[in-house]
Amino acid sequence: METATSTITHESTLFAEPIGHIGAFHITNALLTSWIAVGLIVIISILVRISVKRIPGKLQSIFEIILEGAYDLCDQVTGSRRTTEKVFPLVISIFFFVLFNNWIGILPLGGLGVVVNEGTHSMFAPFVRSGTADINTTIALAVIAVIGSNLFGIVSIGAWNTFNKYVNLKALGGIFTKIRKGPSVLLVAPITFFVGLLELVGEGAKIASLSFRLFGNVFAGEVLLASMAAIFAYVLPVPFLFLEIFVGLIQALIFSMLTLVYFTIASQDHNHDESSHAQVAHG
Amino acid sequence: MEQFAATFHIDWQIILAQAINFAVVVFVLYRFAIKPLKKNLDERKGVIEQGLTDAKAHRELLATAKHDYEKVLSDARTEADKIMKEVKKDAEKRRGELLEQAQKEALALTQSAKKDLEAEKIKMLTDAKRELADMVITATGKVLGGAVTKEIDTKLVEDAVKHI
């Protein structure tokens, strides 16, 4: 297909190539891959639902082992089973969604695609591109993770405490209440307030780091495989395929674990901790 | 920012579509896979814990039952020993009593026998005396030849016999 005419070119683009559209809505190959991933997850979930029995079969055993392992891993991060159980559905969903998207993109189906006319020249666009090799997907996930963690914080420690993490009015108010204990609060309180503002910037940084880390890794993997195939087709990419399978797993794990960490941090009240530490120190 | 969006083809529609995709994944995965699996796991854990607790309770019950059984057995043994001892004592006592009675009876029997013998002897002696007297009378009568009356004769003889 690629060599059919000299005007058709294919290159690994930073963006997901559109392969069709419904009205004004462009369907990209990354979006298609995500739909396939969602479809697979739905099918597997329903299979699990059907096969759940008191005495587990093979499929159920595998999923029970995964589930138990995931719970234990999350417990190590959150430190409490209660928090784990609240956050777990979201975290495991991120894991599987990212994992399926990563792995479907690795499948050597690069030959299947459509030729898209873009102005002067024609572009070959494969149907399958890792869903996570599109910044739109990773931004969506990162925004959900960060906004979700803050909502979780509001539910866990209250809206006022969450607000004070970023715009630390409590610290400023503390100037008037703690000034009697010593003048150091005059120095500490503005710093604490400023740190709060930094945290606000940090939330934006979290979105950027989460989305670009995942996008960068998966996209780099695709480019790497394409380059290796260009150097020595069929043989050279094989070890890199294994590498990409591993990277796909690791990136899914990293994204979900970081989300879990953000949720855990959001559910803990820092000011409260500090004041209780101070009380211990004073006591 | 514009350039950034253009480079990466950032499209809020696709971001939204992917968010919806993810929402579907969360819903389906939780509703159809994690929730039933977790529920099943917890239930099985409960059943196993219940089983272990029950097993422990049964083991304890068994130990208690065994202990009780041994206690009852040893009690019974003690009781039996006690009864046996009492019975033995009773038997001993009874034997003594019987022996005593027998001895008494034997003594009484001997005594009565002696008495009878005595009486017999006296009776025999009396009979012998009477017969001797008759014989003497007859002899004397024969010797005297009827010179003396029968009454005198008898009186004489009786006196004589008495003096013997």
Boltz contact constraints between the chains, C-beta under 6 A:
constraints:
  - contact:
      token1: [A, 14]
      token2: [B, 8]
      max_distance: 6.0
  - contact:
      token1: [A, 15]
      token2: [B, 8]
      max_distance: 6.0
  - contact:
      token1: [A, 15]
      token2: [B, 9]
      max_distance: 6.0
  - contact:
      token1: [A, 25]
      token2: [B, 13]
      max_distance: 6.0
  - contact:
      token1: [A, 31]
      token2: [B, 14]
      max_distance: 6.0
  - contact:
      token1: [A, 31]
      token2: [B, 17]
      max_distance: 6.0
  - contact:
      token1: [A, 34]
      token2: [B, 18]
      max_distance: 6.0
  - contact:
      token1: [A, 34]
      token2: [B, 21]
      max_distance: 6.0
  - contact:
      token1: [A, 38]
      token2: [B, 21]
      max_distance: 6.0
  - contact:
      token1: [A, 38]
      token2: [B, 24]
      max_distance: 6.0
  - contact:
      token1: [A, 38]
      token2: [B, 25]
      max_distance: 6.0
  - contact:
      token1: [A, 41]
      token2: [B, 25]
      max_distance: 6.0
  - contact:
      token1: [A, 42]
      token2: [B, 28]
      max_distance: 6.0
  - contact:
      token1: [A, 45]
      token2: [B, 28]
      max_distance: 6.0
  - contact:
      token1: [A, 45]
      token2: [B, 29]
      max_distance: 6.0
  - contact:
      token1: [A, 45]
      token2: [B, 32]
      max_distance: 6.0
  - contact:
      token1: [A, 45]
      token2: [B, 33]
      max_distance: 6.0
  - contact:
      token1: [A, 46]
      token2: [B, 32]
      max_distance: 6.0
  - contact:
      token1: [A, 48]
      token2: [B, 33]
      max_distance: 6.0
  - contact:
      token1: [A, 49]
      token2: [B, 32]
      max_distance: 6.0
  - contact:
      token1: [A, 49]
      token2: [B, 36]
      max_distance: 6.0
  - contact:
      token1: [A, 52]
      token2: [B, 36]
      max_distance: 6.0
  - contact:
      token1: [A, 52]
      token2: [B, 40]
      max_distance: 6.0
  - contact:
      token1: [A, 63]
      token2: [B, 37]
      max_distance: 6.0
  - contact:
      token1: [A, 67]
      token2: [B, 37]
      max_distance: 6.0
  - contact:
      token1: [A, 89]
      token2: [B, 30]
      max_distance: 6.0
  - contact:
      token1: [A, 89]
      token2: [B, 34]
      max_distance: 6.0
  - contact:
      token1: [A, 93]
      token2: [B, 25]
      max_distance: 6.0
  - contact:
      token1: [A, 93]
      token2: [B, 26]
      max_distance: 6.0
  - contact:
      token1: [A, 93]
      token2: [B, 29]
      max_distance: 6.0
  - contact:
      token1: [A, 97]
      token2: [B, 22]
      max_distance: 6.0
  - contact:
      token1: [A, 97]
      token2: [B, 25]
      max_distance: 6.0
  - contact:
      token1: [A, 135]
      token2: [B, 8]
      max_distance: 6.0
  - contact:
      token1: [A, 136]
      token2: [B, 11]
      max_distance: 6.0
  - contact:
      token1: [A, 136]
      token2: [B, 14]
      max_distance: 6.0
  - contact:
      token1: [A, 136]
      token2: [B, 15]
      max_distance: 6.0
  - contact:
      token1: [A, 136]
      token2: [B, 18]
      max_distance: 6.0
  - contact:
      token1: [A, 137]
      token2: [B, 18]
      max_distance: 6.0
  - contact:
      token1: [A, 139]
      token2: [B, 15]
      max_distance: 6.0
  - contact:
      token1: [A, 140]
      token2: [B, 15]
      max_distance: 6.0
  - contact:
      token1: [A, 140]
      token2: [B, 18]
      max_distance: 6.0
  - contact:
      token1: [A, 140]
      token2: [B, 19]
      max_distance: 6.0
